[in-house]
Amino acid sequence: VNMNELIDLYPNEVEDLISKDIIMIDVRRPDEWSMTGVIKNSYKLTFFDMFGNHDIQSWMYEFDKLVTSKEQPFVLICAHANRTRTIGNFLIQNFGYEKVSHLYGGIALWQEEGR
């Protein structure tokens, strides 16, 4: 496995990680969090606002507090895995993070499976 590719984790795999101290970062907006709730123990760190704008410097500042090394594994979470695919690949290509995963299918699939 090339660790420098974004890893797809299915909902059951993410569920297994909840108890394992793996940092999970929900990049959705506050309105989305309140609509669906968030996965237990995940950190809320909005990337794009409702207009698609983002502030990479302030986001990375907060992100760096959670993910403290390039080798540390973490999981990104959004609604349908579109934002996390973009953000995950961005972190790999521009910052060299090595163990970047995301919730495949997003919160939508997570809910569909009744988790």
JOSUL-V671387 format. One record per residue. N is the residue number from 1. RES is the residue in one letter. SS is DSSP state (A for helix, B for strand, O for the rest). PHI is phi in degrees with one decimal (NA if undefined). Layout:
BEGIN
n res ss phi
N RES SS PHI
N RES SS PHI
END
This chain:
BEGIN
n res ss phi
1 V O NA
2 N O -78.9
3 M O -69.6
4 N O -95.1
5 E O -117.3
6 L O -63.6
7 I B -97.5
8 D B -83.3
9 L B -113.0
10 Y O -77.0
11 P A -50.6
12 N A -64.5
13 E A -70.6
14 V A -66.0
15 E A -58.5
16 D A -65.2
17 L A -83.0
18 I A -54.9
19 S A -87.1
20 K A -104.1
21 D O 61.4
22 I O -84.9
23 I B -65.9
24 M B -119.4
25 I B -121.4
26 D B -91.4
27 V O -93.3
28 R O -74.5
29 R O -91.3
30 P A -53.9
31 D A -64.9
32 E A -74.8
33 W A -59.4
34 S A -71.8
35 M A -71.8
36 T A -112.5
37 G O 77.5
38 V O -124.1
39 I O -67.3
40 K O -49.2
41 N O 69.4
42 S O -85.4
43 Y B -92.7
44 K B -99.8
45 L O -144.2
46 T O -60.6
47 F O -98.7
48 F O -102.2
49 D O -80.9
50 M O -66.8
51 F O -99.7
52 G O 84.1
53 N O -80.7
54 H O -151.0
55 D O -122.8
56 I A -62.1
57 Q A -65.9
58 S A -70.4
59 W A -64.9
60 M A -63.8
61 Y A -60.5
62 E A -71.8
63 F A -59.7
64 D A -62.7
65 K A -72.4
66 L A -92.2
67 V O -107.9
68 T O -99.0
69 S O -147.7
70 K O -69.1
71 E O -92.7
72 Q O -70.7
73 P O -73.2
74 F B -152.5
75 V B -123.2
76 L B -98.2
77 I B -132.0
78 C O -142.6
79 A O -76.8
80 H O -130.2
81 A O 76.7
82 N A -78.5
83 R A -63.8
84 T A -67.0
85 R A -64.5
86 T A -62.9
87 I A -67.3
88 G A -60.1
89 N A -65.1
90 F A -61.7
91 L A -66.2
92 I A -69.4
93 Q A -73.6
94 N A -94.8
95 F A -121.9
96 G O 75.5
97 Y O -66.7
98 E O -103.6
99 K O -126.0
100 V B -97.8
101 S B -121.3
102 H B -143.0
103 L B -74.9
104 Y O -61.5
105 G O 83.4
106 G A 64.8
107 I A -60.5
108 A A -58.9
109 L A -70.1
110 W A -54.3
111 Q A -71.7
112 E A -57.9
113 E O -82.6
114 G O 72.5
115 R O -90.0
END
